[in-house]
Amino acid sequence: MRSGRTLFIVCLAWFFLGCGAFFFDELMLVWIISGAAVLPLVLLDFFALLCLTDTLAPDRGISPVLAQGLRTAVTITLRRTEGSVIPPRALYLFDIYPDGMRTDRMPVKIKTNRLTCGAAFEYQYYLVPVERGKWEFTRLELLLVSPLGCWRRRVKHAVHSPGATFPDFKKLAGSNIVGSLELTGIKEVRKRGQGMEFMSLREYQKGDSIKSIDWRATGRRKKFIVREYQEEQDQQLLFLLDSGYRLHRREAHTGGQRTQFDSALEAAMLLSWVALKHGDSVSLGCFGAEERWLPPRKGVRALPAIMRSLYDIKSAPSPSSLFSALEGALARLKRRSFIIMISNFREEDEESLSWILRTVGRRHLLLLVSLRELEAEQLAARSGDPLQSAAAFAYLSARKTLYKKWEHLGLLTLESSAAKLSSALINRYLEVKRSGRL
């Protein structure tokens, strides 16, 4: 129970009246009578708030499954019970939401004339989950103002609402793969693969590779004929996600609410869905701040299990060993696989990874995905400080040189911004599928 604004104003006025009575005797009687008149009202207001107005039964309605970064509605239901005699003068609602969520609607003032006895009053507000993982609303608080406004009483109600926040998989809605992928900017896929299994002969069309021309059939039919191959199925993908300091950088275009690791995980989940739709099996490994391994799974029905196993992984500013992650993958993989390692590769990785990259490249197909550092690019393009611009330019040039050296070793590299990572990664996967390199 705390004093309210009205009580503060009354006490302040009575104090100044007492100061006047100290200098003017004719105000002394007024000061005593006013104090004697106000005190019973203040005490009556206190007991009214204490005994008669704590009769509100709150409840909360929220979906147990949320998508990261998407607004979600929360419905608060207030019901005034039958035992209520005097409604509060004013009511302030505090919904104690988890730390991983944001809203600008709390606290909110509710008009008490809408709280009729026995009826339910609903108030809806929106919040945005900015972090993945499990969450739980534990309580809801009401600040009740006494009928005369002299007192305020905070009442806590235990209203539990558990749930979980997943990456944004709204792109996965619907069963049409092409329609879903168009939302992410992915190129149109023509299924004229150059896999290992022959399917049919057909006429040459613009865009076909010259290597696919069947010269014997061309000589017989007097026009260009190409050999069409069945796209290979039943291949295995392995994602290696770096949850350490390399991808713990906050993304500027999201207002600092998301990290690069959030984008990497979302891209891996989206590509997992595409690979499962193509008949491939998917396994995932996480290293760095948190280590986790998910064995190979196949079929579109495996996607929910993959999401439940990895949705709560978070990055942290802790060291991560790229060498150990690749070494562990070599020990676990029993067949040739398409390994996609997502991190932030730098010049010093050339020497530390030289042996393991050659070993992995002989047994598997490796794609090294590095997220661009937009801050360094902005410094390189800035003309204000020549020294900073030169240092940033040299840093970016060394990264590009490193990627070219790895490509000369037969490895695949990809550099992308966090915002375009999903579409770039899926396009590269489809290119590899068409090329038959697996």
N, C-alpha and C positions, 0 to 999 in steps of 0.2 A: 504494500500500500504506500503510495507516494502522494505528495501534495500536488494539486493541479494549478493551472494558471489562475483560476478565479480566486483560490485561497491566497495565492501570492499577491494578487492585486488588492484584495481586502486587507491583508496584513500590512501591506505597504501604505495604504490609505489610512488605516488606523494608527500606524506609527507616525505619520506626518500630522495627523490630528492630535496625537499625544504631544508632539513637539510644540504645536500651537498652544495646547492647554498649559504647557510649562511656562509660557510667557504671558498668556492671557487667561485669567481665572474663570472668565465666563464660558470658556470652552471646556473646562474640566468636567462639568456635568454632562455635556454632550459626548465627551470621550468615554465616560464610564457607561452611560446608557447605551451607546452604540456597541461597545464591547459586550455588554450583557445581552444585547439583542442578537448579535452575530454569532456568539459562541454556541448557543443551542442549535442554530441552523447548521453550523459547521459539523457539530457532533451528529445531528440527525442525518445529514448528508453522508457522513462516514458510515453509519450503521445501515443506511439504505443500500449503499454500494456493497458493503460486506455481506449482508444477509439476503438481499432480494434479487440481485442482478446476475449472479453467477449461475445461470441456467441455460447457457447456450451449448448445444452439442454439435461440434464441427466434424466434418469429414472431408477427405480429399480424393479426387479422381484424376489419375494420370496413367498413361500407357506404360506398362512394365518394360517395353522395348522401345528405345529411342535411337535416333540417328544423329551422329555427331555433326554439329553445325546447323541443324535444322530446327526451326522453332516448333515447339510443342505446346499444346494447350493444357493448362492445369485448372481444374474446376474445384472450387471450395464451396461446400454446402454447409450452411449454418441453419440450425433448427432450434427455435425457442420452445422450451419444454412447457408442459402444462403448469408447473409450479412457479413460473415467473409471474411476479406481481408488478414490478416497476421496471421498465426497460431502461438501459443505460442512456445517458444523454448523447454520447458519441461512442463509436466503436472503431478501433484501429486493428487491422489484421496484419500479423507477421507470420508468413509461412517460412519456416527455417529450411531452406533448400540446401542441397549438398554443395561442397566447395567447387566441384567441377561443372557448375551451371551458373548462368548469368541471367539477370533480369533487372529491369529498371522500374518495376511496379511495386516494390515492397519498401515500406509498409503502405497500406491503402486504407483510406477512411471509408467506412460504410455507413450509410444513412440508416439509423435505427427505426425509422418509421416504416421501413420495409420488412422488419422482423416481426411479423404477426405471430401470435401464439399458436403453436401446433403446425404451422406452415414452414416450408423449407425455402430458404433464400440461397441462390447460387451466384457466385462471383467467379469469373473466368479471367485468368491472366496467362501470359506467354513467357516461357523461358527458353534459353538456348543451351543445350549441353555442349560444352567446349572440350571435354575430356572423355576418352573412352574408359570403359570399365564398369564395375558394379557400383551402385549407389543406393542410398536409402534415406528417405525423409523420415525423421524421427519424431518431430513434434511440430505443433502449430500453436502460436501464442496469440492471445487476444488482450488488447489494452482497453479496459472498460473505464469510462468516465462517469463519475457520479451524476445524479440528476441535476444538482446545482453546479457542477463543474469544479468543486473544491478538491476532489480526490481522484486519483487514478489507480487502477488495480490491474496488474498484469497476471493473467491466468494462463497456465501452460496445459496443453492437452496432448497426450501421447497419441499421435496419429501416424502409424507406420505405413510407408509405401515403398517397398523394395523394387528394384529393377536393374537394368543394365543399358549402357550406351554402346552401340556398335558403330563401326565406320559407316559412312553414307553409302548405302547400297540401293539407293533409289534408281540408279542406272540399270540395275538388274531386273527391274519390274518387267513383266511380260515374258512370253515364251518365244517371241521372234528375235533371234539373235541379231539380225541385221538392223532391225528397227531400234533395238536397245543400244547397239554400238554406234549408230549415227549420232546419238546424243553426246558422245564423247569425242567426236571429230575424227573417228577412225575411217580410214580409206575403204572404199568398196573392195571386196574380196572376190576375185574371179577364181573359181575352183578349177584351174587348169594346172594342177600341180606338176612338179617334176620329181615326184617321189620314185620309189623303186619298183612299184607294181604297175605293169602295163595295163591300160584300160581300153583304148580305142584309137583309131586314126580319124583325122578330120582335116578340113581345109585350113590353110594358113590364114591367120587373122592378124591384124595390126597389133603389135605389142608382144607377139610370141617370140621366143628366143630362137635364134638361128640354129642353136645346138639341137633343138627339138625336131628339126626337119628330117623326115625319112626320105632319103634320096632315091631309094629303090622304088618306093611307092610314087614319088614325084615323077620319076622317069616313065613309069607305066601309065599314069593318069595325065601326064603333060601339064600338071599344075602343082603348086607347092602343097605338100601334105606333111602334117606334123603328127608326131606320136604324143598321145595324151596319157598321162599316168594317174593312177589312183593316189590320192593324198594319203600319206602314211598315217596309220593309227597306232594305238597302243604304245605310244612313247611316254617317257617319264620326264617330268619337270621337277626341279628342286629349286626352291627359293631360299636364299640366304640373306636375311635382313639384319642390318647392323643397328642395334638399339643403343649404341654408346654415344659418345660425344659428337661423332662425325655427323649424325643426322638429328642432333638435338637442337639445331638452329631453328628459331621461330620464323615463320613466314610473314613477310611484311604485308602481303596483299590480303591476309586474313586478320590484320590488326594484332598480330602476335598471339592469336588464340590457338593456332595449329603449329605443329613442328613438321620438319621435313620427314620425320619418321611416320607421322600420321599419313602423309601423302604416299609414302613408300608402301605402307601396309595396305592402304586402300587400293593402290595399283596392283599389288600382289593378289589381293582378293578378287579383283575384277578379272585379271588375267587367269586366275585359277578357274573361274567360272567359264571363261572362253575355252580353256584347255580341256576342261571336263566335257564341254559340249562337243569338242572335236574328238573325243574318245581317248584322250591321254590321261595318264595318272599324275597326281600332284602330291608332292611332299614339301614341307616347309621347315626351315630351321631358323632360329633366332639366336644371335650371339651379342655379347656386349654387356649392357646393364642387366639384361635378363636372358637366360638361356632356356630355350624350349625346342623340342623336336616333335614333329608330327609325321608319322610314317606315311608311305604312299597310299593314296586313296583314289578311287576311280568311280566315275559316274556322277551325274549332276546331283543326285541325291546326297552325295558326300559333302556338298558345299555348306549346308547348315552346321555339320559337325566341324568343318574347318573353321568357320566363323566363330563358333562357340569356344574353340580351342585357342584362338589367337586374338580375339577382339580386345582383351584387357591388357595386352602387352604395351608398355610405355617406355619411352627412351629416357635416358638420364645422362648427365655429364660425367660419365665414367669411361675408362679405357676399354677398347675392344681389339681383339686380335684377329685380323683377317687371315693370317697364316693358320692359326688353330682352327678356324671355321672351315677352311678348305681341307685341312688335314682330316678333320672329323668327317667331312662329307665323303672323302675318299674311302675311309674305313667303313662307312655305312652303305654306300652304293654298291650294288652287286651287278648292275648292268649299265650300259652306256646311257647317259642322261643329259638333258639340257639344263645346265646349272645357271641360274640367274642370281648374281650377287649384287645387292643394292647397297651402296655406301657412298662415301665421298672420297675418291681416290686422289692422292697427291704425289708430288715428285719423290718423296722419300719411300714410297711403296715399291718403287722399281727394284731396289736392291733387296728389300726384305721379302718380297714375293717372287723373286726371279726363279728359284728352284721349284716352288710349289705350283706356280702357274704353268710351267712346262710339263710337269707331271700330270696335272689335271687336264691340260690340253691334249695330251696323248690318249687319254682314256675317255674323256667326255667333251661335249661342246659347251664352252664357257662364255657367258655374256656378262661383262662387267659394266654395271650401270652406275653412273655418278651423277649426283644432283648438282646443278649449277649454283655457283655462289654469286648471287645478284649484286651483293655489296661490293665485291671485288670488281665486277664488270662496271659498276657505276663509278668506282674510283678510277679505273683505267680510262674512262671516257671523260672524266672531269678535268677541266683546264685550270682549276684554281691553284692546286699545289703540284708542281711538276714532280717532286720527289715521290709523293704518294702515288701519283698516276703511273710513274715509271715502275715502281715496285709492284703495283697491282698488275700492270701489263706483263711484267716478267713472270709473275706467279701464274697467270693464266696461260702464258705461252709455254711454260714448263709443263703444265697439265696436258695441253694439247700434244706436246711432243711425246709425253708418256703414253698417251692413248695410241699414237701412231706406232710406237715401238711394240706395243702389245698386239696391235693388228698385224704387224709383220710376223709375229709369232703364230698367227692363225687364230688368235682370240677375237671375240666380238666385243665391241665397246659401244656405249650409248651414253650421251650426255644430254640431260633434259632439265627443264625447270620443274619445280614441284607441281605447278598447276597443270602442265601438259604431260606429266609422267605416265598416266594411265594410257592415253591414246598412243603415245610414242612406244611404250613397252608392248602393247598388243600388236601394233603394226610390225614391230620387229619380230615378234613371235610368228606372225602369219607369213612374213618373208622367209623365215627359216623353214617353216613347214612347206612352203612352195619350192624352196631350193633343194630339199632332200638331203641337207647336210647332217640330219640326225640319223 
